[in-house]
Amino acid sequence: MDLSAPPTVLLLAFLPAIMWGFTPVIEKRALSGGGTPLQAAVTVVVVDSTVYLVALALFQPDPFGDLTLGTLAIFAAAGAVGTALGRLAIFAGNARVGASISSAVVSARPLFATTLAVGFLGEPLTLPTGVGIVVLVVGLGVLSVAKGGDLGGWSRRDLLVPLAAAGFFAVGNVARRWGLSAAEATPLEAVAVNELAAFVTLGAYVAVAGRDRVLGRPRKSYLVFAASGLITAVALLSMFTALSHPAGRIAVVDPLVATAPLFTVVFSWWLLGDLERVTRGVVVGALLVVAGAALVTGGPALVAGLSITP
């Protein structure tokens, strides 16, 4: 059997999907209990930045010593856009439309990521892309009329918030792949710079928006967002490691990560029955978005499954 990438890369890309399929569910619970999107973004980035700095101190005696300013700038820009802005948007989308809908819309990310990867990284564009775009758009349309998600109701305009998150995450992923392809930074160094830049960006935003949107919130919400930060730390490092592998193309890694909403739908149905409605339309829409995202990127193992060689 010929896989689109070594099993290690596929597993490293699939692990974040499971983790990021679960985190929106616990975050929705905290957001509904008095938490705010800015509080969530700041708490998560503080926790995972701390994890990475401790890991660097333990496992890399001279971190960042061999990195050029150009490489540092790439990962810093990815952190400012793909992490800081992306997380703010996805937490806001979660609060507005619900975990199941928001997670599915964010999975339109490969559409943006592949466009950028083709333009800036020279990655191949395959024939299934056109079909994938149609499937993905149909999936978003199904989600918009699915009458699911947050029980408090939401408008179609609210879908622009998680869609913006998809765009921010796509920009971040392409920049990270670009930086990792230079082979100067280890995945741990790259993700640490990424998160520190996100921390600085969010800190600047807090200074402008006001500390009341971060401080003085229910204690339980901080614990939930901190747990999400720990999960995110593992998921991000796993994704960075997959992207750093020679076979870790955007077209392979991103669609696997984008299967997260399929897990979110299951977890939402199981754990958020009092906050969200998971309808058949939500399930169908999520499946279409994930399938369309896989087709857009044109990953061989994702388009045709496995090819059997005689």
PAMIKOL-64522 format. One line per field, with one value per residue (C-alpha): x, z, y; residue number from 1; residue in three letters. Coordinates in Angstrom, 2 decimals, padded with zeros to 5 digits, always signed. Example, Ala and Ser with C-alpha at 12.3 -4.5 7.8 and 13.67 -1.06 7.14 Angstrom:
2
u: (+012.30 +013.67)
w: (+007.80 +007.14)
v: (-004.50 -001.06)
num: (1 2)
residu: (ALA SER)
REM end
This chain:
310
u: (+000.00 +001.34 +000.56 +000.66 +003.28 +005.07 +002.80 +004.64 +003.71 +000.09 -000.19 +001.44 -001.07 -004.05 -003.33 -004.08 -007.40 -008.58 -007.29 -008.67 -011.91 -012.27 -011.02 -013.85 -016.34 -014.80 -014.12 -017.78 -018.74 -016.39 -017.47 -021.09 -020.20 -018.83 -015.56 -014.58 -012.82 -009.93 -009.55 -009.49 -006.87 -004.60 -004.89 -004.14 -001.10 +000.30 +000.02 +001.44 +004.23 +005.28 +005.27 +007.48 +009.96 +010.36 +010.82 +013.46 +015.34 +015.30 +016.00 +017.86 +020.87 +021.27 +017.77 +017.49 +021.29 +021.46 +018.38 +018.68 +016.58 +014.71 +013.67 +012.64 +010.57 +008.71 +007.64 +006.87 +004.61 +002.92 +002.30 +000.90 -001.50 -002.10 -002.20 -003.17 -005.74 -006.81 -007.55 -009.40 -011.60 -012.23 -013.10 -015.45 -016.98 -017.41 -019.22 -021.52 -022.47 -021.37 -018.50 -019.86 -020.61 -017.51 -015.14 -016.63 -016.34 -012.72 -012.01 -012.33 -008.73 -007.16 -008.85 -006.83 -003.76 -003.51 -003.90 -001.06 +001.05 +000.75 +001.55 +004.42 +005.78 +005.35 +003.39 +001.48 -002.15 -004.12 -007.25 -009.60 -009.22 -012.15 -014.47 -013.23 -014.04 -017.60 -018.04 -016.58 -018.82 -021.87 -020.87 -020.68 -024.08 -025.57 -024.16 -025.70 -029.21 -028.73 -030.57 -028.00 -025.24 -025.81 -029.31 -029.43 -029.53 -027.17 -027.20 -025.44 -023.25 -021.80 -020.23 -017.77 -016.04 -014.90 -014.28 -011.85 -010.19 -009.76 -007.96 -005.69 -004.81 -004.06 -001.63 +000.05 +000.42 +001.94 +004.39 +005.39 +005.98 +008.05 +010.14 +010.58 +011.67 +014.80 +015.90 +017.32 +014.74 +013.65 +009.88 +010.18 +012.06 +009.57 +006.48 +008.04 +008.73 +005.25 +003.57 +005.75 +004.87 +001.20 +001.61 +003.11 +000.37 -002.42 -000.75 -000.80 -004.47 -005.30 -003.58 -005.93 -009.14 -008.87 -007.93 -011.57 -012.08 -009.42 -009.43 -012.21 -013.87 -015.20 -012.37 -013.56 -013.21 -009.49 -009.03 -010.84 -008.87 -005.62 -006.48 -007.15 -003.73 -002.01 -003.85 -003.03 +000.66 +000.82 -001.29 +000.76 +004.07 +002.69 +001.59 +004.92 +006.79 +004.66 +005.28 +009.02 +009.28 +010.45 +007.18 +005.08 +003.52 +000.65 -001.49 -000.99 -000.89 -003.60 -006.49 -005.80 -005.76 -008.97 -010.88 -011.21 -014.89 -015.94 -014.72 -016.23 -019.66 -019.47 -018.17 -020.77 -023.61 -022.29 -021.31 -023.14 -026.75 -027.88 -026.03 -026.02 -028.18 -026.40 -028.77 -028.42 -027.61 -024.67 -023.34 -023.78 -022.29 -019.27 -018.70 -018.93 -016.53 -013.97 -014.34 -014.10 -011.04 -009.34 -010.16 -008.95 -005.54 -005.43 -003.65 -003.51 -004.40 -007.25 -008.75 -008.58 -007.90 -005.09 -003.76 -003.08 +000.03 +000.32)
w: (+000.00 -000.98 +001.50 +000.76 +003.53 +006.04 +008.80 +011.37 +009.55 +009.14 +012.85 +013.88 +011.72 +012.91 +016.63 +016.58 +014.85 +017.81 +020.34 +018.52 +018.06 +021.84 +022.95 +021.33 +023.39 +026.79 +025.66 +024.72 +028.22 +029.75 +027.33 +028.24 +031.91 +031.88 +029.99 +027.08 +023.77 +024.70 +028.10 +026.38 +023.83 +026.45 +028.90 +026.23 +024.90 +028.40 +029.26 +026.07 +025.89 +029.38 +028.38 +025.36 +027.25 +029.94 +027.25 +025.51 +028.77 +029.41 +025.94 +023.97 +025.75 +023.22 +021.89 +019.00 +018.79 +015.14 +013.89 +011.59 +012.07 +008.88 +010.24 +013.56 +011.71 +009.75 +012.87 +014.71 +011.88 +011.86 +015.59 +015.34 +012.52 +012.57 +016.35 +017.98 +015.43 +014.53 +018.12 +018.86 +015.85 +016.59 +020.24 +019.17 +016.56 +019.17 +021.47 +018.66 +016.66 +018.84 +018.87 +016.22 +013.61 +014.31 +014.13 +010.82 +009.23 +010.38 +008.44 +005.26 +006.11 +003.47 +000.77 +001.90 +002.82 -000.53 -002.46 -000.47 -000.65 -004.43 -004.80 -002.32 -001.75 -005.24 -004.01 -006.73 -007.53 -008.48 -010.58 -007.67 -006.45 -008.48 -007.26 -003.73 -003.83 -004.90 -002.21 +000.43 -000.50 -000.54 +002.91 +004.23 +002.69 +004.39 +007.73 +007.27 +007.01 +009.32 +012.26 +014.62 +016.81 +019.67 +021.14 +021.59 +017.81 +015.38 +011.98 +008.79 +009.11 +012.28 +010.12 +008.84 +012.23 +012.13 +008.38 +009.20 +011.69 +008.86 +006.79 +009.67 +010.48 +006.80 +006.60 +009.77 +008.55 +005.22 +006.93 +009.36 +006.56 +004.75 +007.85 +008.69 +005.13 +005.74 +008.16 +010.63 +013.39 +015.31 +015.68 +019.36 +018.58 +015.85 +017.97 +020.90 +018.75 +017.27 +020.69 +022.18 +019.25 +019.80 +023.48 +022.63 +020.08 +022.48 +025.26 +023.08 +022.31 +026.01 +026.69 +024.16 +024.82 +028.59 +031.25 +032.33 +029.34 +030.73 +034.51 +037.03 +035.21 +036.85 +038.31 +036.58 +033.17 +033.74 +034.66 +031.51 +029.25 +030.95 +030.24 +026.65 +026.59 +027.70 +025.04 +022.44 +023.40 +022.54 +019.39 +018.03 +018.63 +016.89 +013.88 +013.71 +013.81 +010.94 +008.89 +009.54 +008.00 +004.35 +003.43 +005.57 +002.74 +003.48 +001.13 +003.41 +006.90 +006.67 +005.53 +008.33 +010.91 +009.31 +010.25 +013.76 +013.31 +012.87 +016.40 +017.60 +016.31 +018.30 +021.45 +021.15 +020.81 +023.84 +026.16 +025.06 +024.79 +027.01 +024.94 +021.33 +018.85 +016.60 +013.69 +010.65 +008.68 +010.97 +010.51 +006.71 +006.47 +008.54 +006.42 +003.20 +004.46 +005.53 +002.24 +000.21 +002.15 +001.43 -002.28 -002.46 -001.18 -003.46 -001.02 -002.73 +000.36 +001.16 -002.32 -003.23 +000.09 -000.32 -003.66 -003.73 -005.63 -007.07)
v: (+000.00 +003.43 +006.19 +009.91 +010.26 +008.00 +006.65 +008.78 +011.99 +010.89 +010.05 +013.33 +015.22 +013.18 +013.63 +017.40 +016.66 +014.59 +017.11 +020.15 +018.27 +018.11 +021.54 +023.59 +021.60 +022.36 +025.94 +026.39 +025.30 +027.90 +030.65 +030.01 +030.20 +033.75 +033.37 +035.63 +034.92 +037.24 +035.57 +032.17 +033.22 +034.80 +031.89 +029.30 +031.16 +031.77 +028.08 +026.63 +029.25 +028.23 +024.57 +025.24 +027.43 +024.75 +022.09 +024.22 +024.70 +020.95 +019.56 +022.25 +023.77 +026.60 +027.41 +029.87 +030.08 +029.00 +030.85 +033.83 +036.94 +036.05 +032.65 +034.15 +036.76 +034.07 +032.19 +035.42 +036.57 +033.15 +033.47 +037.00 +036.14 +032.40 +032.04 +035.34 +036.53 +033.00 +032.03 +035.25 +034.61 +030.95 +031.58 +034.37 +032.06 +029.34 +031.76 +032.97 +029.90 +026.99 +024.52 +022.14 +024.83 +026.93 +023.98 +022.84 +026.30 +026.64 +023.46 +025.49 +026.39 +024.08 +026.16 +029.19 +027.15 +025.39 +028.64 +030.17 +027.00 +026.87 +030.56 +030.85 +027.36 +025.95 +022.93 +021.02 +021.81 +018.71 +018.22 +017.42 +021.00 +022.35 +019.62 +020.14 +023.85 +023.08 +020.42 +022.69 +025.62 +023.34 +022.10 +025.67 +026.32 +023.28 +024.44 +027.89 +026.40 +023.42 +025.04 +023.61 +024.96 +027.39 +027.08 +030.85 +031.29 +032.98 +034.69 +033.63 +036.70 +035.16 +032.44 +035.07 +034.99 +031.32 +031.72 +034.54 +032.19 +029.67 +032.29 +033.32 +029.71 +029.03 +031.95 +030.73 +027.14 +028.15 +030.52 +027.76 +025.27 +027.89 +028.53 +024.85 +024.08 +026.15 +023.38 +025.90 +025.58 +022.52 +022.06 +023.00 +026.23 +027.09 +026.57 +028.46 +031.53 +031.21 +031.22 +033.95 +036.22 +035.40 +036.27 +039.67 +040.36 +039.42 +041.39 +044.50 +043.89 +043.53 +046.86 +048.47 +046.53 +046.60 +044.05 +043.63 +041.32 +038.98 +039.42 +038.91 +036.04 +032.85 +030.77 +027.62 +029.25 +029.85 +026.19 +025.04 +027.39 +026.33 +022.68 +023.67 +025.32 +022.12 +020.12 +022.76 +022.65 +018.95 +019.37 +022.27 +020.52 +017.44 +019.51 +021.39 +018.08 +016.77 +019.94 +019.76 +016.27 +016.25 +014.53 +016.87 +018.86 +021.26 +019.14 +016.12 +017.62 +020.26 +018.03 +015.55 +018.33 +019.64 +016.48 +017.95 +019.00 +015.39 +014.76 +018.05 +017.01 +013.78 +015.47 +018.27 +015.78 +013.91 +016.78 +019.96 +018.86 +021.75 +024.37 +023.16 +021.31 +018.80 +018.26 +016.03 +019.16 +019.91 +016.37 +016.46 +019.96 +018.97 +015.87 +017.90 +020.56 +017.97 +016.05 +019.25 +020.36 +017.04 +017.31 +020.91 +019.93 +016.91 +014.58 +011.16 +009.17 +011.54 +011.67 +008.03 +006.38 +003.90 +002.74 -000.99 -002.00 -005.50)
num: (1 2 3 4 5 6 7 8 9 10 11 12 13 14 15 16 17 18 19 20 21 22 23 24 25 26 27 28 29 30 31 32 33 34 35 36 37 38 39 40 41 42 43 44 45 46 47 48 49 50 51 52 53 54 55 56 57 58 59 60 61 62 63 64 65 66 67 68 69 70 71 72 73 74 75 76 77 78 79 80 81 82 83 84 85 86 87 88 89 90 91 92 93 94 95 96 97 98 99 100 101 102 103 104 105 106 107 108 109 110 111 112 113 114 115 116 117 118 119 120 121 122 123 124 125 126 127 128 129 130 131 132 133 134 135 136 137 138 139 140 141 142 143 144 145 146 147 148 149 150 151 152 153 154 155 156 157 158 159 160 161 162 163 164 165 166 167 168 169 170 171 172 173 174 175 176 177 178 179 180 181 182 183 184 185 186 187 188 189 190 191 192 193 194 195 196 197 198 199 200 201 202 203 204 205 206 207 208 209 210 211 212 213 214 215 216 217 218 219 220 221 222 223 224 225 226 227 228 229 230 231 232 233 234 235 236 237 238 239 240 241 242 243 244 245 246 247 248 249 250 251 252 253 254 255 256 257 258 259 260 261 262 263 264 265 266 267 268 269 270 271 272 273 274 275 276 277 278 279 280 281 282 283 284 285 286 287 288 289 290 291 292 293 294 295 296 297 298 299 300 301 302 303 304 305 306 307 308 309 310)
residu: (MET ASP LEU SER ALA PRO PRO THR VAL LEU LEU LEU ALA PHE LEU PRO ALA ILE MET TRP GLY PHE THR PRO VAL ILE GLU LYS ARG ALA LEU SER GLY GLY GLY THR PRO LEU GLN ALA ALA VAL THR VAL VAL VAL VAL ASP SER THR VAL TYR LEU VAL ALA LEU ALA LEU PHE GLN PRO ASP PRO PHE GLY ASP LEU THR LEU GLY THR LEU ALA ILE PHE ALA ALA ALA GLY ALA VAL GLY THR ALA LEU GLY ARG LEU ALA ILE PHE ALA GLY ASN ALA ARG VAL GLY ALA SER ILE SER SER ALA VAL VAL SER ALA ARG PRO LEU PHE ALA THR THR LEU ALA VAL GLY PHE LEU GLY GLU PRO LEU THR LEU PRO THR GLY VAL GLY ILE VAL VAL LEU VAL VAL GLY LEU GLY VAL LEU SER VAL ALA LYS GLY GLY ASP LEU GLY GLY TRP SER ARG ARG ASP LEU LEU VAL PRO LEU ALA ALA ALA GLY PHE PHE ALA VAL GLY ASN VAL ALA ARG ARG TRP GLY LEU SER ALA ALA GLU ALA THR PRO LEU GLU ALA VAL ALA VAL ASN GLU LEU ALA ALA PHE VAL THR LEU GLY ALA TYR VAL ALA VAL ALA GLY ARG ASP ARG VAL LEU GLY ARG PRO ARG LYS SER TYR LEU VAL PHE ALA ALA SER GLY LEU ILE THR ALA VAL ALA LEU LEU SER MET PHE THR ALA LEU SER HIS PRO ALA GLY ARG ILE ALA VAL VAL ASP PRO LEU VAL ALA THR ALA PRO LEU PHE THR VAL VAL PHE SER TRP TRP LEU LEU GLY ASP LEU GLU ARG VAL THR ARG GLY VAL VAL VAL GLY ALA LEU LEU VAL VAL ALA GLY ALA ALA LEU VAL THR GLY GLY PRO ALA LEU VAL ALA GLY LEU SER ILE THR PRO)
REM end
